[in-house]
Amino acid sequence: MRHRAGTGPRSIMLAALTILAVGTVAPSAAPGEPEGAGSSAAAVVSRETRSLESSALRLDVSLEKTTDGVRFVLDSLTDPVTGIVLDTSASPIWQVALAGAGTPPPGTSFPPDNKIVDGSVVVPEGHAAWGPSEPGALELRWTGLETPGGQALDVTVSIRLRSSDGFAEWSLSARLSEGSSMLVSSAFPLLDLPGIGQDPSDDVLFHPTMGGSVVRDPVGCGRFLNEFSSTTHDPEAVLLYPGEVASQFLSLYDDDLGLYLAAEDRAGAVKGLAYSTRGHHLRLWIRNYNSTPFDENRAAMAAALGTLDLAALGYPVVVGFHHGDWMDAADLYRRWAVEAGAPFLANGPLTARTDIGERVTGAVLSLRYSFGFSDADAVELEQDEKRLAAALDFFRANEPDLNISVGLVGVIEGREDADIPRESWYGSTGRPELDGDLKPGVAELIDWLQSTYGIPAGHNRDTGNWRIEEGTTERAIYDREDALHRAIVRRWDGTPHRKPWSEIHRSVCGGSQWQLARRRAIRTATVLDSRGADHPGFQFLIVSGQGSVAKLCYAPLLADNPDDDHRHPVGGGSWWMERFASYGASLRSLYGQRAPFYTLIPEREHERLIGVPGLGILGGKGRWYPFSEDTVTQAGGGSLPCSQPVPLSMYLYHRWVLQGTQGVFLSDYVDAFGAAYGEDGLLVPHPNFQVAVAALTGRLLSLKLRGVHLAAREDPSVDGPFFDQLRRPAQEDRQFLRLLAETRHRNLPYLAWGRMLRFPTVATDVVQLEAYRDGALTTYPIRAVVASAFQAADGTIELFAANPTRTRRTFTLSFDPADYGIGDGASWRLDSAGHGTFVDWVSGGSTYTSPELSLDPLSVLVLSLRPPAPAPRHPARRAVP
């Protein structure tokens, strides 16, 4: 049974209970059962259990005295709605990472895993005790814990039930005595449980990485991408927010109950969201990174890092329950973000934004036109104009005002990432030259786009890489005396932050004053060079690379940090995104007079980017996802093992920001029904499915087209003006692509500015998509019809269905009326005018089901869900190829 979120008592009852139990004796280990690390053979002398209870959650914690010492045990979490009890007695509750001189990242875990007994830390008597508690709150204290460096550690954990929703707010404060070590981070709360209910195999773990992923049967999967993965060069390279991780919550759920774990951090400080499997248990935690403001006195900064306090970092961690799937958990998170006034939503919904124009809010299609990165890949102005004209005329054939933008890639002589320091650029000053002029013909092409089609042009620049020479040793990198240390992210041991996927790249620090000034200078030069007498030049910037992905930089602590650089807070915090936002604001200030709606389009799609001034579109670095719930995995899917991508960012923030796609090469539109290569060499489902899923989930379509010169160099046989490169697509594929763009254009209040609703269930044929995965040709089942639903600001709802196959399909759609805000007994109708009828939506108890519908091959159907008269009908719009 699926329990609806929000059911049960609206008023939250809070109570604090104290239960005492003494004289209990733990059984001895069974014959043959190992004793020692990870298990306790000590007898329990006494136990005191304290409970917090509301109508939304019950939490039981015990202070247990054993013959070996004392320990706190998080006994259980109970859901009052379903009565389900989660056994959390193996939860360590907290763990910190310590660092000192010579400690390599990620630091030393304390307490170490081999000192955690049955999930808890046993300490000498007198070193763990209850703190003073108020009604509806508990305080757990550990004092004088001896760390490996000989310093004493005090930890206080506070748990309180809040009156708004009955969830538990957790906070931690840790303090080291004076010494050489610092507190780098805390894993808190550190929850360990065997799963939800009796059968953990039906559990699903939601993780917000790469735009959102779900892992089915995470314990059974037995593999995980740890926050300190041994497969990466840098332990802090994965599962960090804000970056590849899009939001700040986790959820573990089955059909009956979901556990919700979230950091309610308005400022969006850097943190990790992680999980691991331990035997038959799943462990969940949030990694909270310490930070302190910049200080000229390095010793003072290091001393400040001896204290780690979540309250000082500005947020609690919340534990609660939800009833449903990842979307129900996302509803809780979005409600917090809106009600708490999260700064990243401060600009308001798209339709209320004043910092972006209609060209952005009404965007339908983005063409990325690439000239190539070599000096030999020149602009062939006349031929490139013809090539672009063919594409633009094709997409505007039925809708002359279809909103299209063109992003030009490879416009700089030398390399596109010319603003990134490279070894060969260093001169006597030790600083890179501002190399890289626009290729001849670029400004003229921009003028032609503006004057002929009224289309703005933008350009792509990388912001996060530093490429070093192959074979350069780590020692040689950070021993250099030139400008290298001015820009790169440094760890506390002085080593550079290394890219997890590359031996030759390092990360540029978002807080490097010199690097930020350099970026602004080069952007300004590029825009000025692109201007013409009658046009403002480039009007948007695609910020690719890792510049918008927050990192942890400890350069201010290092003795070789220049006095005029890396003047940013140490470690985590929210400073990285604050600097990125400042960078965006400075660009708009520079270009505002000539291009008042100069727009930034970062490659990533995490939530902290939404509040950046002038940012109206997120590039869409997330993975493709199927609509089919029974599709277990997919080629090119999420980065977590056993995972399936889900459209988290679209579901959370569709009303606040436009979101694009990674881009599909138009040349990937092959005749055969099969698979094609996508970006980064990943095999993705047939592009017709790929763009249909993107379009029907409200994403701005982004398509790639190779310039004439580049296409000819890659394949000398190519000489056609449009779509004739590498592979020749069928006419119907091109028309389907245009049809999807027209559907968005005609339904902007829904697909661009509306609220994404839960997907309707599609009953139709299942087809098999072929793709290579792990070197083998594999088939993936997916429903032949994809569908979605959106609600406009006026409350009206439209459902969209597409058939990306070459066979006529029949299907039905069904949904739970509560998901769409339709009350019990309400009479709603499905406007299926495309089929010549206007019929009642059939109510089947808790679900509404449509009559049987049909879709021609490569077609789209728009259905209006409306109450009957007196509300006016909104005709169904079915775009025709």
N, C-alpha and C positions, 0 to 999 in steps of 0.2 A: 504494500500500500504506500502510495506517495502522499505524504503529509504536506499540505500547502504551507509555505512560509507565511508567518503572520497569524496562523490559527492559534486558538487557545486564548487565555485571558489577556486582555489588552493592558490591564494594570499589572505592574510587576510587584510581587510580594517579596520582601527581603527578610531574612532571618539569619541569625548566627547561633549555632548550636555547639555546646561543649559536651563531649561524651568521654568519660574516663573509664579505662580498663586497666587493671593491674594484675600482676601475678601470672600472666600468660607465659607459656613455655613453648618455644618453637620446636618442632620435631627434628630429630637428627637426620643427617643425610641417609638416603636409602643405600642399601648395599651396592657397592660398585659405582655409586654416583661420585664424581670428582668433587673435591672440596678445594677451597682457595679462592683465587681471583675470580670474580664474577658470581660466586655463590657463597652463602653464609652458613657456617656450621655452628654459629654462636646461638645460645639460647636467648629468647626474648624474656626479659625480666619484667618489663612493664610497657604499657602503651597508652598514650593519651591522644584521642582523636578529636579533632575539631572540624566542624562542617560549616559551610556557607550554602544557603539554599534560597533560591528565588523560584518563580514560576517558570523560568527559562533554563535553570541550571542548578545542579547540586554538585558540590565539590567537597571531598573528604581528604584531610591531611592528618597524618599521625606523627607524633614524636615518640620514637621507639627507643627504649633503653635495652641494650643487650649485654651479654657478658663481655663483649669486645669494646663497647662504647655506646654512643648514641647516634641516631640518624633520623632525618625526616623522610617520610614516605608519602608520596602523593597516591593515596589508595585508589581513588576512582573519580570519574566524572559521570554524572547521571543526568539523563534527559527526562524531565518530569512529564513531557507530552507522551512519549512512547514507553517510558519506563525502562529503556535500554541503559544498562550500566557498562561503561568502558573501564576495563582494568588497566589502570595507569601506574600500578605499583612498581613497575620497573623503570620509571622515569627518573633520571638523575636530577631533574629540575633545572640545574644550571651547570655550566662549565665555562671557564675563562681561558683566554690565550695570553700567555706572558711572553715578553721579549726583553732581552738584555743584550749586553755586548756579546757579539759572536753568535747570537741566536738566529738561525736562518728562518725566513718566513715559511709557514704561517705562524710560527711561534710554538711555545710549549703548552700543551693542554694541561689545565689544572682544575680539578684533580685528574690525574691520568686515568685512562680507561681501566688499567689493572688494579686501581684502588676503589673502583665503583663496585660495590657488593650488592647483588640482586637489584641493580639499578640505582642504588643510593650510596651516598658517601657516609661511611662510618667514621666518626671523629671521637677523640677522647671525651669522656664525660666532663661537662662544664663548657664545652666549645660549641654546643648547639642548644638553643633554647627558644621558647616562644617570646616574641616581643609584645609590647602592649597593643591590645587589639580593641578597636571600636566596633559597634554593631555593624554587621555586614562587611567586616574586614578581618584579615588575618595578617600577622607579621611573623616571618621565620628568620631567625638570626643564626649565623655561624661566625664565631670570633676566634681570632688568634690561630688561624690555620697556617701551618708552616709550609712555605713554598720551597721549590728546589734551590732557589737563590738565598734562602735563609730569611726572607722577609715574611712578615705576618700579614695575612689576608683576612679582612672582615667583609662579610657579605650579608646584606639584608634583602629579603624578598617580601614584597607587599602584594597582597591579593585583596581586591575589594569588589563587591558586587555593585553595579551602578543601577540607579533607579530607572533610567531611560528604557533599558531593554533586558535587564537582569543578567547581562553577560559579565564575565569576570575580567577586570583590568589587572594586569600583572606589571610590576615594576621591580627593578633590581638596582641596588647600589653596592658597589664593591670598592674597597680601599686597601691599598698596599701601604705597609709601613715604609719609612724612608729607606732607600736603597737604589740599586742600579737597574732594576727591572721596571717595566711599564705594563699596563693593562692594554692590550691591543684590541681585544674584542670579548664579547660574551656570547655563548650559545644559550639563548634564553627566550621563552621557556623551552626546556628540553624534554619533550614528551615521548614516551615509549609505550606502545600498546600492540596487542596481538591482532587488532583489526576491529571492524565494526560488526557487532552481532556474532552469531555462531559460526558463520562461514566466511572467512576473510577472502576467499577466492572471488567473490562478487564485489569486492571493494574497488573503488576508483579513487585515485589520487589526482587532484587538480594542482598544477604548478604553473605560475604565470611566465614561464620562460618562452622566448621566441614567439611572442604574441599570444601565448596560452597553449597548454598541453594537458591532456589527461592520460594517466597511466592506469591501465586496467590490471587488476590483481598485482599491485606493486610488490607484495611479499612473495608471491609465486614467481614474479619476474626474476627476482633475486639479483638483478643488476641495477646499478644506479649511477648517476653522474654526480659524484660527491662534490661538495664545494671546494675540496682540496684534492681534486682528481689527479692521480699519478700520470694521467695521459697528457696533461698540459704542462707547459714550461713554467707557468706562473700560477701559484695556488689561488690567487684572487682573480683569475681570469674568467671564471664561469659563475653563473648563478648570482650575479650581482645586480642589485637594483640601485639607481635607475640605469638601465642599459639593455642587455639581452633579456633581463627580467622586467616585465612591463608594469607590474603593480605589486602591492605589498600584502598579499594574503595567500594562504594555502587552505585546501579543504580535502578531507578524506571522507568519502560517503559511500553508502549503498542505497538500496531502494527505500530503506526505512529511516535512516538518520545520517546527518553529516556533521563532522567536527570542523569548526571554523577557527582558524588561527590567523590573526592579522596584526600588523603594526599600524597604528593609527597616527601616522606621522605626516602632518600637514606640510612640513617643509621638505619632505622627501629626501632625508639623509641616506647616504650609502649604507646598504645592508645586504646580507645574504639570506636567501630563503632556500632551505636545504632539507634533504631527507636521506635516510639510508635504511638498509635492511640489516637486521641483526638476528640471524636464525629465523624463527617464525614470527618475529616482531618487526614493526615499522617504527622508525624514530623520526620525529619531525622537530625542526627548530628554526628559529630566526637568529641569524648572526648579526649582532649589534656592534658596529665598529666605533671605537673611541675616537674622539677628536678634541682638539683644543685650538683656540685662536692663535694666529701668528703673533710671535713676540720676538723682539730683537735679542732677547736673552734665551739662548737655546736651552740652557739648564732649567730655566723656568718652565719652558714648554714640556721638557721631559718629565719634570716633577709633576706637572698638571696631569699627565697621562698616568699617574699612579692612582687616579680615581676614575671610575667609570660609573656613571649614573644615568639611567634612562631618562629620569625626570629632567636632568640638565641637557640631555640630548634632545629633549622636547617631545617625547611620545611614550605612551604605554603600549603594551602588547595585549591584545584582547583574545580571550578564548570563549567560545560559545557554541551553540548548535544551530543547524538549519535543517530543513526537511525538503529534500529535493536533490538537484544535481548542482553542477558548477555554476549554472546560471543563477540559482537561488542564492548561492554564496556570493556571487558577483553583485546581486541586488543589495545584499547587506553592505558590501564594501562601497558601492556607489552611493547608497543612502548616507553613509558616514561622510564621504567626500563632499557631498552637496550640503548636508546639514552642518558640517564643521567648517564650511567655507574654505576648502582646500585652495591654496593660492593658484594651483595649476588650472582651476576652473573659474578664476576670478574674471576672465574676459567675457564670460557668459556664453550662451549658445551661439552657434554660427550666425543665425539670423539677427543677433543683437550686436555682433562685433562691429566696431568702428575702425579697427586697425587694419582690416583687409577689405578689399572691394568685391564687387559682384563677379569680377573675373575669377576670383578664387572661390567664393561661396557657391557659384554656379558651375564650377568646373566639371567637365564630363570626361574629357579624354586628354591624356598627355602623351605626346610623341617624343621619344628620346632619339635624336638624330646624331649618330656618331661618325666623326671624321677619322677616328683612329688617333693613337698617341704618338706616332712617329712623325718626324719632320717631313717625311716623304708623303704622309697622308694629308695632302693639301686640300683646300676648298676649291672645287671646280664649280665656280659660281653659277654658270648657266645650266650645267647638268644637275647640280644639286637643287636649284630652283625648280627645274622640271620634275625631279624626283619627289620633292616635297609637295609640289602643286598637285601631282597625281594622287598622292595620299590624301591631302586636304580636300580636294574636290570630291574624292570618293566618299569620305565620311560626311561631307556636307551635302551630298546629292539630294537627300530628302528633307534635311533640316539645315537651311542656309546659315542659321545663326547658332549652330552647334558649337558649344564652348570648347575650344581646343587650345592648348598651349604647346610650345615646342621647346624642349630642352636640348641644347647643343653640347655635345660631349667631344672632347679632343680639340678645343678651340685655341689652346696655348701651344706656341712653338716650343719644342722640347718635350716636356711631359705635362700631363694634365695636373698632376700634383706638384706643380712647380713651387708652391708655397711651403713645401716640406723640405727641411734641411737635408742635403745629401753630401756625402763625403767630397765629391768632386767640386762642390761649390765654395769651399772655404778658401778665403783669401788671406791676406796679411792681417786683416782685422779679426780673424777668427769667427766672422759672422757670414752667413750666406748672402750672396748678392740677390737682388730682386730680379732674377732672371725670368724670362718668359713673356713675350709679347703675343698679342692676338695674331693668329694666322691671317694672312691677307685674304680679304673677301668676307670675313665674319661680320664686320660692321655693315657691309652692304647687304648681306643676307638678312640680318636683323631688320634693316630698313625695308627690304622687300616684303618680309612677313608682315610688318606693321602696316605698310601702305597698301598692300594688295589684299590682305586677309584680315587686318585688324587683330592680328594674333601676337601676343607678347612672347618674347624669347627669354630663356634663362640659360644658365650654364652650371656645370657640375664641378665641384672641387672637393678633393679629399682633405680631411682635417685631422686625421688621427695617427698617421703612420710616420715612422722614421726608418728609412731603409739603410742598413749598414752593409758593408762589403761581406761577402760570404767568407767564412773562415775566421772572422775577427773574434778574438777571445773576449770573454766577459771582462777580464782584467783590463784589456786594452781599451774597452769601451768606456769604463768609468775612470780610467787614469788619464784620459785625454785632457789637454789643457786648453782646447779651443771651446767653441760654443756648444758642444754636444750636451754638456751637463745643464745648459741653460733651458733646454726644452723638454727633456724626457722625464717620464714618471720614474721616481726613485723609491725603492723600498728602504726600510730602516737600516738595513745592513749596507746600503749604498749601491746595491746592484740595480740595474734598470729593470723596469717592468717589461716582461717579454710577452709577445703575442703568442697565444696558445697554438696557433696554426702555422706559425712561420718561424724559421730559424734566423731570418735576416731582418725582421721588423721589431721595432720598439714603439712604445706608445708616447705620443706627445702630450705633455701635461696641460690640462685645461686651465691651470692657474699660473702658467708661466707668463709673466708680464711681457717679456720680450717676444715670446711666440704669439701672444694675442695681438700685440702691436704689429707684428709682421703680417699676420693674417689680414688685419684691417687694411694695411698698406697695399697688399696685393689685390684684395677685393676691390679697393678703390681704384687702383690702376686699371684693373680689368674692366670695370664698369665705365670709367672715363673713356677708355679706348674704344668701347663698343658703342658710344653715343654717336648720333647723327644730328644733323641740323633740325630735323623734324621728329625725332623719336628719342626716348630717354635711354636707349641702350638696353642692356639686360635688366629685366624686371623681376626675376626671381633667381634664387640660388639654391641648388640642390647640394646640401651639406652631407657628403658621403663620408665614409670612414668612421673612425671611433671618436670623433670630436664631441659628439653628443652622448657618449657612453661614459658614465662616471667611473673614475679609478680612485685608488688609495695612494696618495703621494706623501712621502715622509721627507722630501728634500729639505724642508726648513730645519729639520733636526741635524742635518749633516754639516760638518765643518767646512766642506768645500762648496756649500751653497752660496752663490754670489749675493752680496747685500742687496743688489737691485733686482733680484729675480726670485721666483717661487715664494712670494710674500702672500702665502695663502695659509689657511688653517691646516694643521697636520692631520693626516689620516683620513677619516671618513667625514661625516657632516654633509651639509648641502652646498658647500662652496663651489663645487665643480659646476653644477647646473646654474648657480647664480652667476658665475663668470660667463657661461654660455649664453644666458639670457642677456647679460650686459653686452656681449659681443653682438647679438642680434639687434639690440636697441641702438648700438652705435652705427651699425650699417644703415638702419632705417633713417637715422639722423643725418647721415652723410648723403643719402640718395633721395631723401624725402621730397625735395623741391621738384626734381625732374621725374621721379618715379614714386608718387605718394603711397602706392601700395606695394612697395618692394617686399617680396615675400621670401621667407626661408622655408625650405622643404628638407628637413633632416631625414637621413636614410632610415633611422630607427623609428619605433613607434611606442616608446614607453610614455607613461602619463605625464611625467614631469616636463615634457616638451610642450604640452598643450598651452602652458601659460607664457611661453616665450613671445615677446612682442613681435608682431608681424608674421607669426608662424600660423598658417592656416591649413597646412597639409602635412601629414606625416607620410614619409616615403613608403613605409610598409615593408619591413624586413622580416615579418613573421612568415611562417610556413603555410603552405596550402592545406586545406582541410576539406574533407568530404562532408556532405550533409548526412550521409548514412551513419546512424548510430552503431550499426553492427559491422562497420568497417574497422577492423582492429588496428590496422596500420596502413601506411601509405608511403609510396616512394617520395623522397624529398620531404618527409614529415618532420615532426619535432625532433629536437636534439636529445631528448631523454630516451633511454631504452624503453621498449614496449609502449611507446607513447603514440598518441594521435593528436594532431593539432586541433585547436578549437578557436573560434573567432572572439577571443576575450576583448580585445581593444575595441572592436566594432560594437560589441554588445554593451560595454561600459560607457563609451564616450562618443557614440555616433553623432549625437546632437551638438557636440562641442567642437569637433575637429574633423576635417576631411582626411581620409586615409587612402593611400594609394596602394600600388602593388609593386613588386620587384620589376615587373616589366616582362612582357613576352615578345620574343623576336617575331616580327611578322613573317619571317622566313620559316618559322616553326609550324606554320599552318600547312600541314601535309595532307595529301589526299586520303591516305589510308587511315582507318580507325585504329589507332595504336598509341604509341608514346613518342615523345620528342624530348630532346635535351633542353633543359631550362638553365637558369643562371647558375653559375658555379659548377657546372657539369653535373648537376643533379638531374636524374630522370624524373620528370613530372608527368601526370596524366595528360592525355591528349589536350592540346591547347583549348579546344572547344569547351571541355569541361572546366579547365582552369579559369578561363575568362568568364564563363557562366557563373561559377561559384563566386568569383570576385565581384562581378557586377550585381548579383542578386543579394549579396551581403552589404551592398552600399559602397563598395570600394570604387574610387576613381580609377578608371582603366588606364594603365600605363603600358605603352607599346614601344618597342625598339625598332629602329630602322637604320641600317647601315648606309653611310654616305656612298656616293658613286665611286669615289676613289678607293675607299676602303674595301667595298664589295668587289671591285675589279681586282684589287691586289690579292684578296683572299681566294678568289676564283676567277681567273682570266676569262672564263666562258660567260661570265655574267655581264650583260650589257643592257638589260631592260630597265625601264624607268621606275617600275614599282612592283613589288611583290615577286620580282623575277630573279631573286637571288637564292642561290644554293638549292632550294626546292620550290616547286611551283604549286601554290595552294589551289584548291578547287574554288570555283566561283561561289558556291553556296557557303563555304567557310568564311569568305570575306564578307558576304552579306550578313551572316550570323553575327560576326564581330560588329558590323555597323549597326545591326538591329539592337544589340545590347547597349551600345552607346546612345542610340535614339530612345530606348526605353528609359535610361537614366535622365536624359534631357527632358523628357515629357513628364517625369515623375519626381522632380527635384524635392518637393516638400516631404517626400517619403524616403527616397534612396539617398538624398544628400543631407537633409536637415531633420529627418524624422527619428523616432526612437525605435531601435531594433527590438523586435519582439521575439519570443521563443519560436523556433522553427516549427511550422506545421508538419505533422507526420505525413509522409508521402507513401501511398500504397501503389506500387507499380512494379515493372520488371526490374530485375537486377542484372546489370551487365558486368563484364569482366574487363578491366583495363590492364593492359600488359605494360610492364616496365622492368628494367633491370635493377636489382637490388643485391648487394654483396656479390656481384659478378654473375648472378643467375637471373634468367627471365622468370618473373613472377607475375601472377595475376592478382588483381585487387578488385573485390566486389564493390560496386557502387550503384545506387539507384539511378535508373535511366532518366528520371526527371528530378531536377533540383528545385527547391522552393524556399521562400522566405516571407516574412511579414514585417511591415513597418507601420508605425502610427505617426501621423502628422501632428503639428502643434494644435490643430483644431479638433483633435480627438478621433478623426476618421482613420480607418485602417485599410491598407491595401496589401494584398497577397500577390506574390510574383512567382511564376513557374516558368521554367525553361527546359527545353528538350535539346540537349547538345548532340544527340545521336542522329543517324540517318534513317531512322525507322519511326513511323507514326506510333505514338504511345498513348495509352489510356491510363488514367490514374484518378485517385481521390485524395483530398486533403482533409485532415482532421486536426482539431486542437482542443485544448482545455479552455473553456470560456474564461475561467479565472485568470489565465495567463494573459488574456487580451483585455482584461478589465470589464468583461461583460457579466452583468449580474444575473442571478438566478431568475429564470422566467422571462428574461428579455427576448424579444423577437427580433432576430437579425436575419439578413438575407445576403445571399451571394449574388452579386451582379455579374452574371456570366454572359453579358451581351455579345461577347465574341462568338457565342454559340447560338445566339438568337433567342435566348430565354432569360427570364428573371425569376429565379426560383428561391424558395425558402431553404435556409441552411438546416439540415436535418439534425435534430438534437438526439443524441444517444446517451442520455444520462449525464455523466460527467464530461463527455466529449461531444463536440459538434463535428459532423462529417458532411463533406460536400457531396453532391451528386457526382456521378462518373463524368469526368472531363477528358478531353483529348487534346493532344498537341501534335501538329505536323512536325516533320523532321526539321531540326535547326530553327525552332521558332520559340516565341515568348508569349506568355499570356499574363495580362494584368487583371486581377480580380478585385473588385471593390466590395468591402464588407461594410454594409450600411444598415441602420435601422430602417424599417419601412416608413412610409409617409407619416408625418408631414415633412420629414427630412428630405431635402432634394436628392435626387439620384445623381450619382457621379458616374458617367458612362465608363464602362471598361474600355481600356485603350490597348489594343493589340497591334503593336507595330508590325508592319509588313515589310519583308525584305525588298 
